[in-house]
Amino acid sequence: MSAPTVFKVGDVVRLKSGGMSMTVERVATEEAQEIHCVWSGWSESLWSFGAPVQTLQRHRFPAEALEWVPARPANGEGTS
């Protein structure tokens, strides 16, 4: 069995099955590590008259379902 993955607030993660990048907002460690993530997504609402609007989304995931997203170079660093 592999060692448990330890995430911390501010880490960028995604589901192992794929999907968009999310930021770890909170880590709950009662019995098993439960990760609270936040990301922005598109949805339609009554207030936008059916037009898509960008919203902040939140959800909890078990640590075992997440993986780190590799950091992107800032301001063109690491390019030739």
N, C-alpha and C positions, 0 to 999 in steps of 0.2 A: 504494500500500500504506500502511496506517495505521501510526502509531507503536506500538511494543509497549506493552502495559499492564504497569505495574509495581505489584505488590502488596507489602505489607509485613506482618510479623507483627502480628496483632491486627485486621487489616481484616476486615470482614464481607462475605462474597461468596455468590454462588449460581451454579449452572450457568446458562448463557445459555438453555438449553432449559427452565429452570424448576426448581422444587424448593425444598427448605428452605434457610434461611440457615445458613452455616457460617463458622467463624472460621479465619483463616489461622494455622496453627501454626508453619510453617517454610517458607522459600523456598529452593529449590535452583536454582542457576543454572549448572550445568555447560555443557551445549550450548544447551538451550532452557529457559526458566523453567518449572520444575515446582513446583506449589504443593501443600503438604501441608495438608489441612484437617481440622478436627475439628467434630463436631456431635453432638447427642444425638438418639437415635431409639428407637423401640420395637421390641422383639423378644421372642420366646418362648424360654425356655431350659429345660433339664431341671431345673435347680435351682428354677425358679419354678413347677414342676408345671403347665406349659402356660399360665400367666397371663402377660400381657404385662408386661414390665419395661422401664424406661428405661435405655438403655446409651449409653456414649460410643463413637462410631464415628469412624474415621479412614480417609482415602483420599488418593491423590495425583491431581492433575488438571493438564493443561497450562494455562498461563495463558490461552491463547486461548479456552478453554472456559468461563471464568469472567467474571462482571461484579460490580461493587460493588453492595451493597444500600444504598439511601438510609438515612441515619441517622434514627432516630425521635426526636422531641423528648422530653427527659427531664422527668418530673414535670409534665406538662401545659404545658410551654413551647410557645409558638407557637399556642396555642388561644385563641379569643376568648371 
